[in-house]
Protein backbone atom coordinates (compact mmCIF):
# COMPACT_ATOMS: atom_id res chain seq x y z
CA UNK A 1 0.00 0.00 0.00
CA UNK A 2 1.21 3.48 -0.79
CA UNK A 3 -0.19 6.88 0.13
CA UNK A 4 0.61 9.88 -2.10
CA UNK A 5 -0.74 13.21 -3.36
CA UNK A 6 -1.72 13.70 -7.00
CA UNK A 7 -3.24 16.35 -9.24
CA UNK A 8 -4.40 16.08 -12.84
CA UNK A 9 -3.46 18.74 -15.33
CA UNK A 10 -6.97 19.92 -16.18
CA UNK A 11 -9.87 18.02 -14.60
CA UNK A 12 -9.11 18.38 -10.87
CA UNK A 13 -9.11 21.78 -9.23
CA UNK A 14 -6.69 20.76 -6.46
CA UNK A 15 -4.24 18.09 -5.34
CA UNK A 16 -5.85 15.01 -3.77
CA UNK A 17 -4.86 12.06 -1.64
CA UNK A 18 -4.50 8.78 -3.53
CA UNK A 19 -4.13 5.31 -2.03
CA UNK A 20 -2.32 2.81 -4.24
CA UNK A 21 -2.29 -0.95 -3.81
CA UNK A 22 0.33 -2.92 -5.70
CA UNK A 23 -0.71 -6.51 -6.30
CA UNK A 24 0.58 -9.14 -8.66
CA UNK A 25 -1.77 -11.92 -9.69
CA UNK A 26 -0.59 -15.01 -11.57
CA UNK A 27 0.49 -13.76 -14.95
CA UNK A 28 -0.28 -10.05 -14.58
CA UNK A 29 -0.04 -6.95 -12.44
CA UNK A 30 -3.23 -5.75 -10.72
CA UNK A 31 -2.70 -2.18 -9.48
CA UNK A 32 -5.57 -0.48 -7.61
CA UNK A 33 -6.04 3.21 -6.80
CA UNK A 34 -8.54 5.02 -4.57
CA UNK A 35 -8.92 8.80 -4.51
CA UNK A 36 -10.16 10.10 -1.16
CA UNK A 37 -10.81 13.28 0.75
CA UNK A 38 -10.06 11.58 4.09
CA UNK A 39 -6.84 12.70 5.76
CA UNK A 40 -4.08 10.39 6.96
CA UNK A 41 -5.28 11.16 10.49
CA UNK A 42 -8.70 9.64 9.68
CA UNK A 43 -7.34 6.41 8.18
CA UNK A 44 -4.01 5.03 7.07
CA UNK A 45 -3.69 3.65 3.53
CA UNK A 46 -4.20 -0.04 4.29
CA UNK A 47 -7.17 0.49 6.62
CA UNK A 48 -8.82 2.90 4.20
CA UNK A 49 -8.52 0.46 1.30
CA UNK A 50 -9.38 -2.80 3.09
CA UNK A 51 -12.01 -1.66 5.63
CA UNK A 52 -13.73 1.26 3.91
CA UNK A 53 -13.26 0.90 0.16
CA UNK A 54 -13.67 -2.90 -0.01
CA UNK A 55 -16.68 -2.77 2.34
CA UNK A 56 -18.33 -0.22 0.07
CA UNK A 57 -17.71 -2.45 -2.94
CA UNK A 58 -19.22 -5.41 -1.08
CA UNK A 59 -22.29 -3.31 -0.21
CA UNK A 60 -22.70 -2.38 -3.88
CA UNK A 61 -22.42 -6.06 -4.80
CA UNK A 62 -25.27 -6.89 -2.39
CA UNK A 63 -27.45 -4.13 -3.90
CA UNK A 64 -26.72 -5.42 -7.40
CA UNK A 65 -27.46 -8.96 -6.23
CA UNK A 66 -30.90 -7.93 -5.02
CA UNK A 67 -31.70 -5.91 -8.12
CA UNK A 68 -30.57 -8.44 -10.70
CA UNK A 69 -30.69 -11.87 -9.02
CA UNK A 70 -33.71 -11.39 -6.73
CA UNK A 71 -35.65 -9.37 -9.29
CA UNK A 72 -35.98 -6.05 -7.42
CA UNK A 73 -35.76 -4.34 -10.81
CA UNK A 74 -39.02 -5.90 -12.03
CA UNK A 75 -41.42 -3.07 -11.41
CA UNK A 76 -43.29 -3.13 -14.69
CA UNK A 77 -46.82 -3.41 -13.32
CA UNK A 78 -49.39 -0.75 -14.14
CA UNK A 79 -50.03 0.24 -10.51
CA UNK A 80 -47.77 1.55 -7.80
CA UNK A 81 -49.13 -0.92 -5.25
CA UNK A 82 -48.38 -3.92 -7.43
CA UNK A 83 -44.81 -2.70 -7.97
CA UNK A 84 -44.46 -2.05 -4.25
CA UNK A 85 -45.63 -5.59 -3.50
CA UNK A 86 -43.05 -6.97 -5.94
CA UNK A 87 -40.33 -4.96 -4.21
CA UNK A 88 -41.52 -6.25 -0.81
CA UNK A 89 -41.23 -9.83 -2.08
CA UNK A 90 -37.75 -9.17 -3.41
CA UNK A 91 -36.67 -7.56 -0.13
CA UNK A 92 -38.14 -10.44 1.86
CA UNK A 93 -36.28 -12.93 -0.35
CA UNK A 94 -33.03 -11.02 0.24
CA UNK A 95 -33.51 -11.04 4.02
CA UNK A 96 -34.26 -14.78 3.98
CA UNK A 97 -31.22 -15.57 1.84
CA UNK A 98 -29.00 -13.36 3.97
CA UNK A 99 -30.22 -15.16 7.11
CA UNK A 100 -29.71 -18.55 5.47
CA UNK A 101 -26.20 -17.53 4.41
CA UNK A 102 -25.36 -16.21 7.89
CA UNK A 103 -26.88 -19.03 9.98
CA UNK A 104 -27.14 -22.12 7.80
CA UNK A 105 -24.44 -21.99 5.18
CA UNK A 106 -21.45 -21.39 7.48
CA UNK A 107 -18.96 -24.23 7.21
CA UNK A 108 -20.30 -25.43 3.86
CA UNK A 109 -19.16 -24.94 0.28
CA UNK A 110 -22.01 -22.42 -0.12
CA UNK A 111 -20.92 -20.04 2.67
CA UNK A 112 -19.95 -17.31 0.21
CA UNK A 113 -22.21 -18.34 -2.66
CA UNK A 114 -24.23 -15.79 -4.60
CA UNK A 115 -27.99 -15.87 -4.36
CA UNK A 116 -28.32 -17.35 -7.86
CA UNK A 117 -26.14 -20.31 -6.88
CA UNK A 118 -28.11 -20.82 -3.66
CA UNK A 119 -31.40 -20.72 -5.55
CA UNK A 120 -30.33 -23.12 -8.29
CA UNK A 121 -28.40 -25.67 -6.25
CA UNK A 122 -30.17 -25.65 -2.88
CA UNK A 123 -33.68 -24.23 -3.23
CA UNK A 124 -34.83 -25.04 -6.77
CA UNK A 125 -34.57 -28.79 -6.46
CA UNK A 126 -36.86 -31.76 -6.64
CA UNK A 127 -37.39 -33.62 -3.40
CA UNK A 128 -40.18 -35.64 -1.83
CA UNK A 129 -41.51 -34.22 1.42
CA UNK A 130 -43.27 -36.46 3.94
CA UNK A 131 -44.76 -35.16 7.16
CA UNK A 132 -45.50 -37.36 10.14
CA UNK A 133 -46.65 -36.41 13.62
CA UNK A 134 -43.08 -36.15 14.86
CA UNK A 135 -40.80 -35.77 11.85
CA UNK A 136 -40.33 -34.12 8.50
CA UNK A 137 -38.71 -36.36 5.91
CA UNK A 138 -36.90 -34.99 2.84
CA UNK A 139 -36.10 -37.56 0.18
CA UNK A 140 -33.65 -36.54 -2.53
CA UNK A 141 -32.74 -38.31 -5.71
CA UNK A 142 -29.65 -40.49 -5.39
CA UNK A 143 -28.14 -38.37 -8.18
CA UNK A 144 -28.54 -35.10 -6.22
CA UNK A 145 -24.93 -34.05 -5.48
CA UNK A 146 -25.66 -31.65 -2.61
CA UNK A 147 -27.63 -33.90 -0.23
CA UNK A 148 -24.80 -33.93 2.33
CA UNK A 149 -24.62 -30.13 2.13
CA UNK A 150 -28.37 -29.91 2.79
CA UNK A 151 -27.92 -32.16 5.85
CA UNK A 152 -25.12 -29.88 7.13
CA UNK A 153 -27.23 -26.77 6.51
CA UNK A 154 -30.19 -28.24 8.39
CA UNK A 155 -27.88 -29.21 11.27
CA UNK A 156 -26.51 -25.64 11.33
CA UNK A 157 -30.01 -24.16 11.39
CA UNK A 158 -31.11 -26.54 14.13
CA UNK A 159 -28.47 -25.07 16.48
CA UNK A 160 -30.13 -21.65 16.52
CA UNK A 161 -32.89 -20.88 19.04
CA UNK A 162 -35.13 -19.29 16.41
CA UNK A 163 -35.65 -22.76 14.98
CA UNK A 164 -37.12 -23.96 18.30
CA UNK A 165 -39.70 -21.32 19.28
CA UNK A 166 -41.54 -23.56 21.76
CA UNK A 167 -40.04 -25.54 24.60
CA UNK A 168 -42.72 -28.23 24.51
CA UNK A 169 -43.82 -30.11 21.42
CA UNK A 170 -47.09 -28.95 19.94
CA UNK A 171 -49.66 -30.68 17.85
CA UNK A 172 -52.05 -29.32 15.27
CA UNK A 173 -55.56 -30.60 15.74
CA UNK A 174 -57.77 -31.02 12.73
CA UNK A 175 -61.44 -30.19 13.12
N, CA and C of each residue as an Amber inpcrd file, in Angstrom:
protein
   525
   0.8450000  -1.1850000   0.0000000   0.0000000   0.0000000   0.0000000
   0.8810000   1.2350000   0.0000000   0.4570000   2.2300000  -0.7240000
   1.2080000   3.4770000  -0.7910000   0.2370000   4.6510000  -0.7560000
   0.6150000   5.6730000  -0.0530000  -0.1890000   6.8770000   0.1260000
   0.5590000   8.0410000  -0.5230000  -0.0730000   8.7370000  -1.4580000
   0.6080000   9.8770000  -2.0950000  -0.4010000  10.9350000  -2.5270000
   0.0860000  12.1010000  -2.8860000  -0.7400000  13.2120000  -3.3560000
  -0.6120000  13.2840000  -4.8770000  -1.7350000  13.6430000  -5.5500000
  -1.7160000  13.6970000  -7.0020000  -2.6830000  14.7760000  -7.4790000
  -2.3620000  15.3620000  -8.6250000  -3.2380000  16.3530000  -9.2400000
  -3.1820000  16.1590000 -10.7500000  -4.3580000  16.1630000 -11.3770000
  -4.3990000  16.0820000 -12.8370000  -4.0900000  17.4490000 -13.4240000
  -3.8000000  17.4650000 -14.6900000  -3.4570000  18.7430000 -15.3250000
  -4.6630000  19.6450000 -15.4950000  -5.8260000  19.0650000 -15.8580000
  -6.9670000  19.9170000 -16.1790000  -8.2290000  19.6180000 -15.3670000
  -8.5440000  18.3520000 -15.1340000  -9.8680000  18.0180000 -14.6040000
 -10.0370000  18.2260000 -13.0970000  -8.9830000  18.1710000 -12.3050000
  -9.1070000  18.3770000 -10.8660000  -8.6840000  19.7930000 -10.5200000
  -9.4300000  20.4040000  -9.6170000  -9.1070000  21.7840000  -9.2300000
  -7.9900000  21.8600000  -8.1910000  -7.7290000  20.7370000  -7.5020000
  -6.6950000  20.7560000  -6.4640000  -6.0170000  19.3860000  -6.3620000
  -4.9670000  19.3310000  -5.5940000  -4.2410000  18.0940000  -5.3370000
  -5.0610000  17.2250000  -4.3790000  -5.0510000  15.9120000  -4.6010000
  -5.8500000  15.0110000  -3.7650000  -5.0170000  13.8440000  -3.2650000
  -5.5210000  13.2290000  -2.2180000  -4.8600000  12.0570000  -1.6360000
  -5.2500000  10.8190000  -2.4410000  -4.2730000  10.0000000  -2.7760000
  -4.4980000   8.7760000  -3.5320000  -3.8750000   7.6200000  -2.7610000
  -4.6220000   6.5380000  -2.6500000  -4.1310000   5.3050000  -2.0340000
  -3.8620000   4.3330000  -3.1790000  -2.6710000   3.7820000  -3.2180000
  -2.3230000   2.8120000  -4.2370000  -2.0630000   1.4490000  -3.6200000
  -2.5450000   0.4180000  -4.2650000  -2.2890000  -0.9510000  -3.8120000
  -1.6080000  -1.6820000  -4.9580000  -0.4100000  -2.1640000  -4.7030000
   0.3280000  -2.9240000  -5.7040000   0.0930000  -4.4070000  -5.4440000
  -0.4120000  -5.0820000  -6.4470000  -0.7110000  -6.5090000  -6.3040000
  -0.3220000  -7.1970000  -7.5990000   0.2150000  -8.3720000  -7.4730000
   0.5810000  -9.1350000  -8.6580000  -0.1430000 -10.4680000  -8.6200000
  -1.0410000 -10.6650000  -9.5610000  -1.7690000 -11.9210000  -9.6880000
  -1.0110000 -12.8370000 -10.6440000  -1.3120000 -14.1140000 -10.6530000
  -0.5950000 -15.0150000 -11.5710000  -0.6940000 -14.5360000 -13.0210000
   0.4360000 -14.1590000 -13.5560000   0.4860000 -13.7620000 -14.9520000
   0.3340000 -12.2840000 -15.2470000  -0.0920000 -11.4650000 -14.2720000
  -0.2750000 -10.0480000 -14.5820000  -0.2930000  -9.1900000 -13.3230000
   0.0290000  -7.9230000 -13.5310000  -0.0440000  -6.9490000 -12.4430000
  -1.4890000  -6.5030000 -12.2610000  -1.8700000  -6.1680000 -11.0280000
  -3.2340000  -5.7530000 -10.7230000  -3.1970000  -4.5220000  -9.8100000
  -2.7620000  -3.3700000 -10.3390000  -2.7030000  -2.1840000  -9.4770000
  -4.0950000  -1.6110000  -9.2100000  -4.2970000  -1.0830000  -8.0080000
  -5.5710000  -0.4770000  -7.6140000  -5.2940000   0.8970000  -7.0300000
  -6.1910000   1.8600000  -7.3280000  -6.0440000   3.2130000  -6.8040000
  -7.3760000   3.7170000  -6.2980000  -7.3510000   4.4070000  -5.1600000
  -8.5420000   5.0160000  -4.5720000  -8.2230000   6.4750000  -4.2900000
  -9.0690000   7.3800000  -4.7850000  -8.9250000   8.8010000  -4.5100000
  -9.8670000   9.1290000  -3.3580000  -9.3520000   9.8330000  -2.3430000
 -10.1590000  10.1010000  -1.1590000  -9.9500000  11.5170000  -0.6490000
 -10.9380000  11.9840000   0.0850000 -10.8060000  13.2820000   0.7550000
 -10.4750000  13.1030000   2.2350000 -10.4070000  11.8500000   2.7020000
 -10.0630000  11.5830000   4.0950000  -8.5750000  11.8240000   4.3230000
  -8.2550000  12.4150000   5.4530000  -6.8450000  12.7020000   5.7580000
  -6.1590000  11.4570000   6.3110000  -4.8360000  11.5100000   6.4080000
  -4.0770000  10.3860000   6.9640000  -4.3930000  10.1990000   8.4390000
  -4.8590000  11.2600000   9.0910000  -5.2830000  11.1590000  10.4870000
  -6.5380000  10.2980000  10.6160000  -7.4420000  10.4040000   9.6440000
  -8.6970000   9.6370000   9.6840000  -8.4630000   8.1470000   9.4370000
  -7.5830000   7.8170000   8.4980000  -7.3400000   6.4120000   8.1760000
  -6.0280000   6.2770000   7.4220000  -5.2300000   5.2860000   7.8260000
  -4.0060000   5.0260000   7.0730000  -4.3720000   4.2990000   5.7800000
  -3.4180000   4.1570000   4.8780000  -3.6850000   3.6460000   3.5300000
  -4.2900000   2.2430000   3.5420000  -3.7190000   1.3420000   4.2830000
  -4.1980000  -0.0440000   4.2900000  -5.6060000  -0.1430000   4.8720000
  -5.8460000   0.5140000   5.9970000  -7.1710000   0.4870000   6.6240000
  -8.2180000   1.1100000   5.7080000  -7.8800000   2.2290000   5.0840000
  -8.8220000   2.8970000   4.1960000  -9.2090000   1.9840000   3.0370000
  -8.2350000   1.3250000   2.4480000  -8.5180000   0.4570000   1.3000000
  -9.2990000  -0.7830000   1.7270000  -8.7950000  -1.5000000   2.7330000
  -9.3840000  -2.7960000   3.0920000 -10.7030000  -2.6730000   3.8440000
 -10.8060000  -1.7290000   4.7880000 -12.0100000  -1.6630000   5.6260000
 -13.0940000  -0.7470000   5.0610000 -12.7170000   0.3260000   4.4110000
 -13.7290000   1.2560000   3.9070000 -14.0510000   1.0140000   2.4360000
 -13.0240000   1.0270000   1.5940000 -13.2600000   0.8990000   0.1630000
 -13.8110000  -0.4800000  -0.1970000 -13.2060000  -1.5450000   0.3030000
 -13.6730000  -2.9020000  -0.0110000 -15.0620000  -3.1620000   0.5690000
 -15.3420000  -2.6070000   1.7470000 -16.6790000  -2.7700000   2.3410000
 -17.7380000  -2.0780000   1.4870000 -17.3860000  -0.9320000   0.9450000
 -18.3290000  -0.2230000   0.0680000 -18.5850000  -1.0380000  -1.1960000
 -17.5410000  -1.6130000  -1.7570000 -17.7070000  -2.4530000  -2.9360000
 -18.5720000  -3.6660000  -2.6470000 -18.3950000  -4.2540000  -1.4690000
 -19.2160000  -5.4060000  -1.0780000 -20.6770000  -4.9970000  -0.9180000
 -20.9210000  -3.8150000  -0.3500000 -22.2900000  -3.3120000  -0.2130000
 -22.9240000  -3.1210000  -1.5960000 -22.1700000  -2.5610000  -2.5280000
 -22.7010000  -2.3760000  -3.8760000 -22.9780000  -3.7150000  -4.5490000
 -22.1580000  -4.7200000  -4.2740000 -22.4240000  -6.0630000  -4.7990000
 -23.7260000  -6.6270000  -4.2550000 -24.0210000  -6.4040000  -2.9730000
 -25.2680000  -6.8930000  -2.3920000 -26.4800000  -6.1740000  -2.9930000
 -26.3530000  -4.8690000  -3.2560000 -27.4480000  -4.1270000  -3.8980000
 -27.6770000  -4.6670000  -5.3060000 -26.6010000  -4.8780000  -6.0450000
 -26.7160000  -5.4150000  -7.4000000 -27.3110000  -6.8200000  -7.3740000
 -26.9230000  -7.6020000  -6.3650000 -27.4590000  -8.9590000  -6.2320000
 -28.9710000  -8.9190000  -6.0460000 -29.4620000  -8.0090000  -5.2190000
 -30.9040000  -7.9300000  -5.0190000 -31.6100000  -7.4360000  -6.2730000
 -31.0510000  -6.4470000  -6.9260000 -31.7020000  -5.9120000  -8.1210000
 -31.7560000  -6.9280000  -9.2490000 -30.6360000  -7.5830000  -9.5200000
 -30.5700000  -8.4410000 -10.6950000 -30.9320000  -9.8930000 -10.4190000
 -30.4880000 -10.4410000  -9.2880000 -30.6940000 -11.8690000  -9.0160000
 -31.9860000 -12.1640000  -8.2560000 -32.4620000 -11.1870000  -7.4790000
 -33.7090000 -11.3930000  -6.7330000 -34.8320000 -10.5240000  -7.2870000
 -34.6230000 -10.0020000  -8.4720000 -35.6500000  -9.3660000  -9.2860000
 -36.2650000  -8.1000000  -8.6780000 -35.4690000  -7.3130000  -7.9510000
 -35.9810000  -6.0470000  -7.4210000 -36.1670000  -5.0140000  -8.5310000
 -35.6120000  -5.2840000  -9.7110000 -35.7600000  -4.3390000 -10.8140000
 -37.0310000  -4.5820000 -11.6240000 -37.7950000  -5.6000000 -11.2880000
 -39.0220000  -5.8950000 -12.0310000 -40.1920000  -5.1170000 -11.4400000
 -40.3100000  -3.9080000 -11.8590000 -41.4210000  -3.0660000 -11.4080000
 -42.1670000  -2.5570000 -12.6320000 -42.6430000  -3.4830000 -13.4320000
 -43.2880000  -3.1310000 -14.6900000 -44.8110000  -3.2310000 -14.6370000
 -45.3750000  -3.3440000 -13.4490000 -46.8250000  -3.4100000 -13.3230000
 -47.4330000  -2.0280000 -13.5610000 -48.7100000  -2.0040000 -13.8320000
 -49.3870000  -0.7450000 -14.1380000 -49.6500000   0.1030000 -12.8980000
 -49.6960000  -0.5320000 -11.7180000 -50.0260000   0.2390000 -10.5100000
 -48.8440000   0.2980000  -9.5550000 -48.8270000   1.3550000  -8.7860000
 -47.7700000   1.5470000  -7.8020000 -47.8180000   0.4660000  -6.7310000
 -49.0090000   0.1040000  -6.3000000 -49.1310000  -0.9200000  -5.2470000
 -48.6160000  -2.2830000  -5.6940000 -48.8740000  -2.6380000  -6.9270000
 -48.3800000  -3.9200000  -7.4260000 -46.8510000  -3.9150000  -7.4860000
 -46.2650000  -2.8160000  -7.9420000 -44.8050000  -2.7050000  -7.9720000
 -44.2260000  -2.7050000  -6.5650000 -44.9250000  -2.0580000  -5.6340000
 -44.4650000  -2.0470000  -4.2500000 -44.4980000  -3.4560000  -3.6700000
 -45.5360000  -4.2060000  -3.9690000 -45.6290000  -5.5920000  -3.4990000
 -44.4920000  -6.4400000  -4.0680000 -44.1730000  -6.2470000  -5.3410000
 -43.0450000  -6.9700000  -5.9380000 -41.7330000  -6.6350000  -5.2350000
 -41.5520000  -5.3690000  -4.9090000 -40.3320000  -4.9560000  -4.2110000
 -40.2970000  -5.5300000  -2.7970000 -41.4600000  -5.6040000  -2.1290000
 -41.5230000  -6.2500000  -0.8090000 -41.0880000  -7.7150000  -0.9080000
 -41.5990000  -8.4290000  -1.9130000 -41.2310000  -9.8340000  -2.0820000
 -39.7310000  -9.9850000  -2.3200000 -39.1770000  -9.1240000  -3.1450000
 -37.7480000  -9.1730000  -3.4130000 -36.9410000  -8.8890000  -2.1520000
 -37.3660000  -7.9010000  -1.3790000 -36.6670000  -7.5630000  -0.1300000
 -36.7780000  -8.6990000   0.8730000 -37.9410000  -9.3160000   0.9550000
 -38.1360000 -10.4410000   1.8620000 -37.2490000 -11.6200000   1.4510000
 -37.1450000 -11.8620000   0.1480000 -36.2760000 -12.9320000  -0.3490000
 -34.8250000 -12.6410000   0.0060000 -34.4130000 -11.3740000  -0.1040000
 -33.0320000 -11.0170000   0.2410000 -32.7580000 -11.2570000   1.7210000
 -33.6940000 -10.8530000   2.5770000 -33.5100000 -11.0430000   4.0220000
 -33.4450000 -12.5330000   4.3590000 -34.2930000 -13.3350000   3.7380000
 -34.2590000 -14.7820000   3.9770000 -32.9420000 -15.4010000   3.5150000
 -32.4780000 -15.0240000   2.3290000 -31.2190000 -15.5720000   1.8370000
 -30.0390000 -15.1070000   2.6740000 -30.0850000 -13.8580000   3.1200000
 -29.0010000 -13.3610000   3.9730000 -28.9800000 -14.1330000   5.3030000
 -30.1500000 -14.3790000   5.8820000 -30.2240000 -15.1620000   7.1100000
 -29.7600000 -16.5870000   6.9020000 -30.1580000 -17.1910000   5.7840000
 -29.7120000 -18.5470000   5.4720000 -28.2020000 -18.5800000   5.3080000
 -27.6440000 -17.5950000   4.6150000 -26.2000000 -17.5280000   4.4100000
 -25.4780000 -17.3610000   5.7400000 -26.0170000 -16.5230000   6.6150000
 -25.3640000 -16.2140000   7.8910000 -25.4860000 -17.3640000   8.8830000
 -26.6430000 -18.0120000   8.9560000 -26.8850000 -19.0350000   9.9770000
 -26.7160000 -20.4690000   9.4730000 -27.1260000 -20.7440000   8.2590000
 -27.1390000 -22.1230000   7.7970000 -25.9860000 -22.5350000   6.9160000
 -25.4480000 -21.6070000   6.1650000 -24.4360000 -21.9860000   5.1810000
 -23.0040000 -21.9200000   5.7000000 -22.8040000 -21.4580000   6.9330000
 -21.4500000 -21.3930000   7.4780000 -20.8690000 -22.8050000   7.5680000
 -19.6260000 -22.9330000   7.1690000 -18.9570000 -24.2280000   7.2080000
 -19.2800000 -25.1320000   6.0380000 -19.9970000 -24.6290000   5.0420000
 -20.2960000 -25.4290000   3.8560000 -19.6400000 -24.7870000   2.6380000
 -19.7250000 -25.4700000   1.5270000 -19.1640000 -24.9390000   0.2750000
 -19.9510000 -23.7310000  -0.2200000 -21.1390000 -23.5100000   0.3290000
 -22.0050000 -22.4180000  -0.1150000 -21.9500000 -21.1980000   0.7960000
 -20.9900000 -21.1390000   1.6970000 -20.9210000 -20.0430000   2.6750000
 -20.8030000 -18.6780000   2.0070000 -20.1230000 -18.5920000   0.9010000
 -19.9520000 -17.3060000   0.2080000 -20.6180000 -17.3130000  -1.1600000
 -21.5620000 -18.2090000  -1.3580000 -22.2140000 -18.3370000  -2.6620000
 -23.1470000 -17.1670000  -2.9350000 -23.2950000 -16.8320000  -4.1990000
 -24.2320000 -15.7930000  -4.5970000 -25.6390000 -16.3480000  -4.5390000
 -26.5970000 -15.4410000  -4.5090000 -27.9890000 -15.8660000  -4.3640000
 -28.4450000 -16.7460000  -5.5270000 -27.9490000 -16.5090000  -6.7220000
 -28.3190000 -17.3510000  -7.8620000 -27.8700000 -18.7860000  -7.6420000
 -26.6620000 -18.9680000  -7.1480000 -26.1420000 -20.3100000  -6.8780000
 -26.9650000 -20.9890000  -5.7930000 -27.3000000 -20.2530000  -4.7400000
 -28.1070000 -20.8200000  -3.6570000 -29.4730000 -21.2410000  -4.1870000
 -30.0850000 -20.3960000  -4.9890000 -31.4040000 -20.7170000  -5.5510000
 -31.3480000 -21.9670000  -6.4250000 -30.3730000 -22.0230000  -7.3310000
 -30.3330000 -23.1160000  -8.2940000 -29.8940000 -24.4410000  -7.6940000
 -28.9540000 -24.4170000  -6.7480000 -28.3970000 -25.6680000  -6.2470000
 -29.0180000 -26.1560000  -4.9390000 -29.6200000 -25.2420000  -4.1720000
 -30.1650000 -25.6520000  -2.8780000 -31.6810000 -25.4880000  -2.7560000
 -32.2620000 -24.4980000  -3.4140000 -33.6850000 -24.2350000  -3.2340000
 -34.5580000 -24.7190000  -4.3870000 -34.0510000 -24.6640000  -5.5910000
 -34.8310000 -25.0370000  -6.7680000 -34.5380000 -26.4830000  -7.1430000
 -34.8950000 -27.3800000  -6.2550000 -34.5680000 -28.7900000  -6.4580000
 -35.8210000 -29.6350000  -6.3040000 -35.7520000 -30.8220000  -6.8010000
 -36.8550000 -31.7560000  -6.6390000 -36.5790000 -32.6680000  -5.4550000
 -37.5130000 -32.7260000  -4.5460000 -37.3900000 -33.6180000  -3.3950000
 -38.7980000 -34.0320000  -2.9840000 -38.8940000 -35.1940000  -2.3420000
 -40.1780000 -35.6390000  -1.8320000 -40.2400000 -35.2790000  -0.3530000
 -41.3160000 -34.6660000   0.0410000 -41.5090000 -34.2200000   1.4220000
 -42.6070000 -35.0720000   2.0550000 -42.2790000 -35.6920000   3.1930000
 -43.2710000 -36.4590000   3.9380000 -43.3460000 -35.9040000   5.3440000
 -44.5510000 -35.6620000   5.8130000 -44.7640000 -35.1560000   7.1620000
 -45.4190000 -36.2330000   8.0040000 -44.8620000 -36.4820000   9.1720000
 -45.5020000 -37.3640000  10.1420000 -45.7850000 -36.5340000  11.3840000
 -46.3310000 -37.1500000  12.3990000 -46.6520000 -36.4060000  13.6200000
 -45.4010000 -35.8720000  14.3100000 -44.2860000 -36.5580000  14.1360000
 -43.0770000 -36.1540000  14.8610000 -41.9100000 -35.7350000  13.9710000
 -41.9600000 -36.0300000  12.6930000 -40.8010000 -35.7730000  11.8530000
 -41.2000000 -35.2200000  10.4940000 -40.2220000 -34.5760000   9.8830000
 -40.3270000 -34.1250000   8.5040000 -39.2490000 -34.8620000   7.7270000
 -39.6510000 -35.5670000   6.6910000 -38.7100000 -36.3570000   5.9100000
 -38.5120000 -35.6990000   4.5480000 -37.2530000 -35.4680000   4.1730000
 -36.8980000 -34.9920000   2.8390000 -36.2030000 -36.1230000   2.1140000
 -36.7130000 -36.4960000   0.9720000 -36.0980000 -37.5590000   0.1790000
 -35.5830000 -36.9630000  -1.1240000 -34.2830000 -37.0640000  -1.3300000
 -33.6500000 -36.5390000  -2.5290000 -33.3590000 -37.6750000  -3.4930000
 -33.1720000 -37.3410000  -4.7240000 -32.7370000 -38.3130000  -5.7130000
 -31.3210000 -38.7660000  -5.3480000 -31.0050000 -40.0030000  -5.6530000
 -29.6480000 -40.4900000  -5.3910000 -28.6200000 -39.7180000  -6.2070000
 -29.0480000 -39.1230000  -7.3150000 -28.1360000 -38.3740000  -8.1770000
 -27.9340000 -36.9360000  -7.7130000 -28.6790000 -36.4820000  -6.6950000
 -28.5380000 -35.0990000  -6.2210000 -27.2020000 -34.9390000  -5.5030000
 -26.2920000 -34.1140000  -6.0250000 -24.9310000 -34.0520000  -5.4850000
 -24.7840000 -33.2650000  -4.1830000 -25.8050000 -32.5200000  -3.7720000
 -25.6550000 -31.6470000  -2.6060000 -26.4540000 -32.1130000  -1.3850000
 -26.8360000 -33.3820000  -1.3470000 -27.6340000 -33.8950000  -0.2310000
 -26.8770000 -33.7820000   1.0880000 -25.5760000 -34.0510000   1.0860000
 -24.8030000 -33.9350000   2.3280000 -24.6970000 -32.4760000   2.7620000
 -24.6300000 -31.5530000   1.7900000 -24.6210000 -30.1300000   2.1290000
 -25.9530000 -29.7130000   2.7570000 -27.0530000 -30.2160000   2.2200000
 -28.3740000 -29.9130000   2.7900000 -28.4370000 -30.4200000   4.2290000
 -27.9170000 -31.6140000   4.4850000 -27.9170000 -32.1560000   5.8470000
 -27.1000000 -31.2670000   6.7830000 -25.9480000 -30.7800000   6.3190000
 -25.1240000 -29.8800000   7.1330000 -25.8350000 -28.5510000   7.3770000
 -26.5030000 -28.0290000   6.3690000 -27.2350000 -26.7650000   6.5080000
 -28.3640000 -26.9180000   7.5110000 -29.1070000 -28.0050000   7.4250000
 -30.1870000 -28.2420000   8.3900000 -29.6450000 -28.4060000   9.8030000
 -28.5060000 -29.0660000   9.9490000 -27.8830000 -29.2080000  11.2730000
 -27.4340000 -27.8440000  11.8010000 -26.8920000 -26.9990000  10.9160000
 -26.5060000 -25.6390000  11.3310000 -27.7090000 -24.8410000  11.7920000
 -28.8070000 -24.9270000  11.0450000 -30.0130000 -24.1560000  11.3910000
 -30.6400000 -24.6610000  12.6880000 -30.5260000 -25.9500000  12.9330000
 -31.1110000 -26.5420000  14.1310000 -30.4400000 -26.0420000  15.4140000
 -29.2030000 -25.5580000  15.3130000 -28.4700000 -25.0730000  16.4830000
 -28.9370000 -23.7020000  16.9630000 -29.7180000 -23.0110000  16.1610000
 -30.1300000 -21.6520000  16.5210000 -31.4910000 -21.6550000  17.2050000
 -31.6470000 -20.8610000  18.2590000 -32.8850000 -20.8770000  19.0440000
 -34.1150000 -20.4750000  18.2490000 -33.9690000 -19.6980000  17.1940000
 -35.1350000 -19.2860000  16.4150000 -35.8150000 -20.4790000  15.7560000
 -35.0860000 -21.5690000  15.5910000 -35.6550000 -22.7620000  14.9820000
 -36.4800000 -23.5780000  15.9730000 -36.3730000 -23.2640000  17.2650000
 -37.1220000 -23.9620000  18.3030000 -37.9120000 -22.9440000  19.1210000
 -38.9970000 -22.3860000  18.5690000 -39.7010000 -21.3210000  19.2780000
 -40.4430000 -21.7850000  20.5310000 -40.8000000 -23.0630000  20.5930000
 -41.5410000 -23.5600000  21.7560000 -40.7010000 -24.5980000  22.4910000
 -40.7880000 -24.5530000  23.8090000 -40.0400000 -25.5360000  24.6000000
 -40.6830000 -26.9120000  24.5320000 -42.0100000 -26.9560000  24.5190000
 -42.7220000 -28.2320000  24.5100000 -43.2070000 -28.5270000  23.0910000
 -43.2950000 -29.7920000  22.7500000 -43.8190000 -30.1110000  21.4170000
 -45.2890000 -29.7080000  21.3140000 -45.7010000 -29.3300000  20.1530000
 -47.0880000 -28.9460000  19.9450000 -47.6690000 -29.7770000  18.8270000
 -48.9660000 -29.8940000  18.8330000 -49.6620000 -30.6850000  17.8500000
 -50.7570000 -29.8420000  17.2240000 -50.9790000 -30.0340000  15.9690000
 -52.0530000 -29.3210000  15.2750000 -53.2450000 -30.2530000  15.2300000
 -54.3490000 -29.7860000  15.7560000 -55.5590000 -30.6040000  15.7370000
 -56.3740000 -30.2430000  14.5130000 -56.8840000 -31.2540000  13.8660000
 -57.7690000 -31.0170000  12.7340000 -59.2000000 -31.0850000  13.2190000
 -60.0210000 -30.2190000  12.7000000 -61.4400000 -30.1850000  13.1150000
 -62.3170000 -30.8010000  12.0740000
